[in-house]
Amino acid sequence: GKAYVRDKVCQEFQTLGKENFRTLTIVANSRKFSNATFEEISHLTREIVSLAETCCAEGADPSCYDAGSSALSAKSCSEGSPFPSHPGTAGCCTQEGLERKLCLAALQHPPQPLPRYLLPSNQELCQAFGKDPKNFADRFLHEYASSYGQAPLPVLLGSTTTFLSMVSTCCISPTPTACFLKEKLERKTLSLLTLMSNRVCSRFMVYGKDKVTFSYLTSLAQKMPGASFEDLFPLAEDAAEVFSQCCDSVAEDCMQKKLSEHTAKACSALSARDERFADCCKGKNLMQNYFCISALPSAPAPKLPEVQKPTNKQLCSEEGARHAKRYLFELARRHTSVPDAALSKLYDASAEVRGECCSAKDPPSATQRQQMGKELPPFLEKANQLCGQYTKLNFLDFKKRLRESLAQMLTEDNPRL
């Protein structure tokens, strides 16, 4: 209710101090409204900081915060509001009082499909910083937080704080080039953690825990196709659990601590089985080891016996989802160049088919299963070949090979061409 929101805001304001509270407000609202302009975020930040400064002061009237937040929600609903626009605002504005405030507070933009922030050169950074340090910092916070808004808030705050510290230190250094090099090396782990956690948490938000488990499982299977389902599935479950605990966590080191623990488990389980994993696990910095494993390309597919398809009885049993995952895992390690997007479509299709057929009176006939069985291998082979060529060849050679392949397909379909 009202008192909880006021107490939470005032505690943050008093604990952090005005400037750090202001930084937190820019970052939090840039994450939330990723398509908002810098001016819209600036307006909103000024109002929130002013409200906290006035109403969290010692001796402030208990009704101050409620009256101020009501004025803020009224301003959000006014024509030509300077705050971030959202299609849901009009619906919220039909409500009154606390319901309206809670409705407006729950609005947020979808995350950006790809980060828009481009790191300027050291010289450009120092020029912008020299003109107006405060404006430079605010604009950077907005652009970076809106680009990497799915990274956990503590990771984002840590990354932006160290970046601004680097700029303010190196731009007044007598040897800026050496200074930037040293500082960038020192913040490399945090910088990579921000990029990586933004990517995995975006995927977690879209996929959900179960599908992220599958995605991580097939990624490991393609990097280490010689490993069994029993070797890799517990690690995939563990990784998904880390993301479920840390993507929305405000604990300062959740992602770094839990991912380090996960990496230690992965290295312990897989190093002896694969030379590439062993090389990644040699370092003392577990986060760097995790980034190394994540960046490993797919391995060549080994020669394995034909995959045994699960029976209707297996797919419709209590363990049906696990049988389906195991089957798709076996396909993934035999087709190591098939991308996650294609495998995730197969995962969705298998879940849909199980949902429809297992609740039907008559399970799919042998003819239907044979038809599905005939269509899947050519699709996987083609996707595997195409994506394998894309990975191995330079872009011009890939285009040439693709053109030749398409021409051959057209000729086969229509011999008169």
ABEGO torsion letter per residue (X at the ends): XAAAAAAAAAAAAAAAEAAAAAAAAAAAAAAABAABBAAAAAAAAAAAAAAAAAAABBGBBAAAAAAAAAAAAAAAABBGBABBBBAAAAAAAABBEAAAAAAAAABBBBBBABBABBBBBAAAAAAAAAABAAAAAAAAAAAAAAAAAABBAAAAAAAAAAAAAAAAAAAABABAAAAAAAAAAAAAAAAAAAAAAAAAAAAAAAAEAAAAAAAAAAAAAAABAABBAAAAAAAAAAAAAAAAAAAABABAAAAAAAAAAAAAAAAAAAAAABAAAAAAAABABAAAAAAAAAABBBBBBBBBBBBBBBBAAAAABAAAAAAAAAAAAAAAAABAABBAAAAAAAAAAAAAAAAAAAABABBBBAAAAAAAAAAAAAAAAAAAAAAAAAAABBAAAAAAAAAAAAAAAAAAABAAX
